[in-house]
Amino acid sequence: MKYLKGATFFTIAISFGAAAADVPPYLADRGPGVPTSMFGTYVEPGQLLVYPYFEYYLDHNLEYEPYEFDYGLEKEFRGKYRASEGLIFLGYGFTDWLAQEFELAWISAELTKADDDPSDMPAKLAESGLGDIETQTRIRWLKETATRPEVFNYAEVVFPNHGEKGLIGTMDWEFKLGTGVTRGLGWGTWTVRLAVEYDKAEEAVALGEYAVEYLKRLSPAWRVYAGVEGSDDEIELIAEAQWHLSRFAFVKLNNAVGLTSKATDWAPEVGVMFVIPTR
């Protein structure tokens, strides 16, 4: 058994070592692929990414208004929120500069009413069904070289879904346009992202997500990610470990912790990313 484990690791080391030898040092952490919306994950031309994963949410002070759930009162309260979500992510690399993504979720969520909420909203509000349905187009405009960083853009569309369900639904179309800069260094790879978003239900354009990210390959089998991501005044710290079982599959172990009161307190995630060559 020890021999088999050693042989498996040796095989992984050989395959990743060969891949690493084909790229310059500044790509050693991430490889030559186009960046995807999945943290620390890149897709190369002709690759199909299939990522089934599970995410859990726990927030002791979720901000809500009873009005959002058709209970009349337009006043902010803080309630306890729990949710479990199963998701499937698909990503495909068309070229070395263009990739497309699609994501679908099924969610079960529960909100416990705040003690000081006088509305007719029930003590516990529970909803389940399809969650967010979204797609992203990812474009790399400028490849990284020894003297310049990589520059990429992304456009996201979230489709209206369950508009009558205030807890899990998406009321109307949502659009996001973002840009990012990535630089690979000997001690890790850094990415900075910024986006603007338009919510048709609110008819408003606002600053969307912003993030600072760090990625480092520790060994042929292990890669780690850390990032701070926010949207408005909701900011969270994210950490992830990736265990590469082979060139075609790796386990993602992710954990997010809220840094501000309006961010979700705790959101762990686990899944397996499958990399399927199609060419």
N, C-alpha and C positions, 0 to 999 in steps of 0.2 A: 504493500500500500504506500509506504514512504517513497519507494522507487517511482510509482505511478504519479504521485503528487509532484515529485521532483521533475519527472519527464514532462508533465503538463506545464509546469512553470517554465521549463527550459524551452518548450515549444512556443509559449507566449512570448518569452524574451527574444527568441530568434525572429519571430514574425514582426514584433514591434521594433526590434533593433534594426531590422532591414528597412522598415518603413521610415524610421528616424534618420537613417543614413541617406535617404533620398531627399531630405528637405534641409534647408539651411538652418543654422542655429536658432534664428529668431522664430522659426516655426516648430521648434522641437516640442513645445507643450501642446500644440493644438493641431498641427498638420496643415495641409494646404487647402482645406475645405472652406466653404462659405459659412459664416456664423449663422446659427439658427436661434430661435427664441428660447430653446432649452438651454439652461445654464451650462457653459463649458462644453457645448456640443456643436460639431461642425459636419457639414455634408459635402461630399465630393461629387463630381459629375458622374451620373449614372447610378448613384447610390439611392436606395429607398430606405428611409428610417421609419421604423415602426416601434412605437413606444407606448405600451399599455402601462398605466401607473395608477396608484391610489394616493389620495391626499386627505388629510384630516385637518379640521380647523377648530380652534378653541379660543374664544374671546370673552373675557369676563365683563367687558364694558363697551359692547358694540353700540355705536351711535345710531339711533333710529327715530322716526316720527310716526306715530300711529296713523297719520294721514297717508303714509306710503302704503298702508295695508287696508285702506278704505275704512278707517275708524275715526275719521274726522279731525282729530286734534293735531294742529300744526305746531308742535313743540318738540324740542329734542329731549330724548331720554337716553339712558344707557342700560342695556339689557345684556343677558348672558346668551351667547351664541355658540352653537355646536353644529358641525356639518361633516359629512363624509362624502367623498367624491371619487368616482371612478372615471378615468379619462383615457382616451386613445389619441395619440399624436401621430401624424404622418408627415414626413418631409421628403422632398425629392430634389436632387441636384440636377438641373438641366444642363448647366455649363459650369465653368469655373468662376462665373460671376453672377449666376442667377439660380435661385432656389424658391420652391413654393411649399407652403405648409397648410395643414388643415388639422383642426382639433375639435373634438366633440366630448361632452361631459354628461354624466348622469349624477345628480346630486340629491342628497337627503339632508335637509337643514331644519334646525329648531331654534327658536328665539324665545327666551324666558322674559316676560314683561318686567320692567323696572318696578320696584316697590312704590315709587312716588308717581307712577303713571296712572292718572284718574280716568283714562279713556275706557271704552267698552271692549277694547282689545282683550282677547282671552289671556289667561295666565301664561299659557304656552301656545305659540304659533308654530305649526309644523307644515312643511311643504316638501314635495319631492317630485322629481321628473327630470327632463332634459335641462342641463345647465347651459353654459355658454357654448355657442357654435361660432367658430371664428376661423379666419384664414389670414395668412400673411404672405406677402411677396418680399423676398430678401435679395438685395442687389449689392454687389461689391463693386464700387466704382474705382477704387484704387488699391492695388495689391501692395502689400508690405515689401520693402526692400531693406537692404542693410542701412540705408540712410533716411528712410521715410516710413511712417506708420501706414496701416491699412485703414481705408475709409469705406463705410458701408451705410446703406439706408434700408429702411423697412416700412412697409405700408400694411396696416392691419384693418380688417373689417370684422365687426361683431354683428351677427344677424339678430333681428328682433325675435324673441322667443318667450312664450309664457308671460306676455305683458300684463296679464291679470294677476300674476303671482309676484307680489312685491318682494318676497324673501329670496327667491331664486331666479326670477324672470329678468329678461332684458327688455326694457320698455320699447325701445326703438333702435334704429341703426346707430352704431358707434364706429367712429373712424379714428385711426391713429397714424401719424407720420413721424418717423424717428430717424435719427442718424447716430452713428457711433464711430469711434476711433480706437484702433487696437495697436499695441506695440509689444513685441516680444523681446524680452531682455534675458540675460543669462540667469537671473534669479527669479524669473516668472513672467507671465504675460498679463498686461493690464488692458482693460477696456473701459471706456467712458461712453455712456449713452444718454441721449436726451430726446424727448418726443413731445409733440403737441397732439391734442385730441379734440374731436368734435362729437358731442352727444346730441343727436337730433331731438331727443325728448326734451332736453334742456335748452336747445337751440343756442349752445354756447361753445366757444373755443377756449380751451384752457391748457396750461402746462400739463403734460401727461407724465409718464414715468421718467425717472432719471436714476442713473446707477453708476457706481464705480465697482469694477469687478477684477478679481485676481484669479489666475489659473496657473497651476504648476503640476507637471508630470514628475512624480517622485520615483517611479520605477516603471518597467515595462507593463506592469499590471495595474498600477495605482496612479490616479490623478486626483487632485483636490482643487476645490473652488471655494472662494469666499467673496461675498459682495454685500454692498449696502445699496438697497433699492427703495425708491420712494415714489409717491404720487401725492402732490399737494403736501399735507402735513401728516401723511401716513408713511412712516419710514420703518423698514425692517432690516435685520441682519440675517444673511443667508449663508449657510455652510453646506458643502456637498462633498461626498467622497464617491469616486467612480472606480469600480472594480472591473477591470477588463478581463473577461473570461477567455476571449479570443478576439480576432479581428472583426468578428461578426456579431458580438454581443457583449454588453457590459451592464452591470448593475449600478443604478443611481440611488444613493442614500442621501436625502436632502432634508434640511431642517431650517425653518425660518422662525425668528423670534422678533416680536414687535419692539421697536425702540421708542415709539411715541404712543400716547394713550389711544389714539384713533386707529392705530395699526392692529392687525390681528395678533393676539398674544402669542399664539403657538400654531405652527402649521408644518407638520412633518410630511414627507413624501417618500415613496419607495416605488421603484419600477425597474423594468429591464428594457434596455434599448437594443433593438435588433437592427443590424446594418446589412441590407440585402443588395448585392450587386445586381444590376439589371443589364449590363453591357458586357 
